[in-house]
């Protein structure tokens, strides 16, 4: 299989897999137990917490383990119900794990405003300012979009938020290992990550909270995670995520350079035989190696089926909407008409790729798009 869908999920790094296998077979104590095997498990959990914290310039006590980005986003938004001010600002290309939650929470008294984006998928700072009202308690803004890769001006938003005593949450699930993540530099109050996006296991993630004492638990039960996430910890997955974060941070410059080279190779090669390709989203202020491209007069579902027959895995947008051939809401929000929207594929490169694989992808696309 030639895999070009790393924004959906990444293969588990071999070192991560080896570590997890070892823990599963030898360290089976409950981290909340006081006997030695339980304390060994607890030590593994806390070591991973420090690895994650170090990777984003946080303190270990600011890291809450969750089941992934969706749960982390949910926890932040549900916590807003307990605020005196109950208005949230987000944008109309945010992940469903934010937009759908905001809609769900409306009957509970949490109001929200979704601001528009421009044709590059970037918000307007003026629109952020206009959306603020006396009840605004939170701005939730994805750091980099999962379908088009466009990066939002979080630091500028933070300046506005501080002036108005508003908290900021960022879904940064797509970003680990593909751009520098420094919560001190960003200034955000909350940040969500998911291990399977940076060569770790599925079903585990984190929520960074600048002030954990101001949070409340979404999952009620025992006192795990400083009372902020009940349930026995998944020790092996937590350890795997910690190591994955450490590895991603250590190799970030090399990885970014590889992704940029793959992206340039793909774009240059595609335009030699299909000059009508439309690259969506900002092509400057974006994540490396994530390319959203429209192929006019070629339906995306048919292209995906043909590529699958030659063992190529790609998507037509978010994996959270897999199998859905309706127009992408993200592209629609950017003003892209339905016929172009429905002809769009997302290519996202990663560590498992090689220049030879990119050549294979280009050759197969050429045979599909320009048949003799």
Secondary structure, DSSP 8 states (H G I E B T S, - for coil): -EE-BTTT-----HHHHHHHHHHHHH--S-TT--SHHHHHHHHHHHHHHHHHHHHTT--GGGEEEESSHHHHHHHHHHHGGGSSS-EEEEETTS-HHHHHHHHHHGGGT-EEEEE-B-TTS-B-HHHHHHH--TTEEEEE--SB-TTT-BB--HHHHHHHHHHTT-EEEEE-TTTBTTB---HHHH--SEEEEEGGGTTS-SS-EEEEETTGGG---SS-SS-TGGGTS-S---HHHHHHHHHHHHHHHHTHHHHHHHHHHHHHHHHHHHHHH-TT-EE-S-SSSB-TTEEEEE-TTS-HHHHHHHHHHTTEE-BSS-GGGTT--S--HHHHHTT--HHHHTTEEEEE--TT--HHHHHHHHHHHHHHHS--
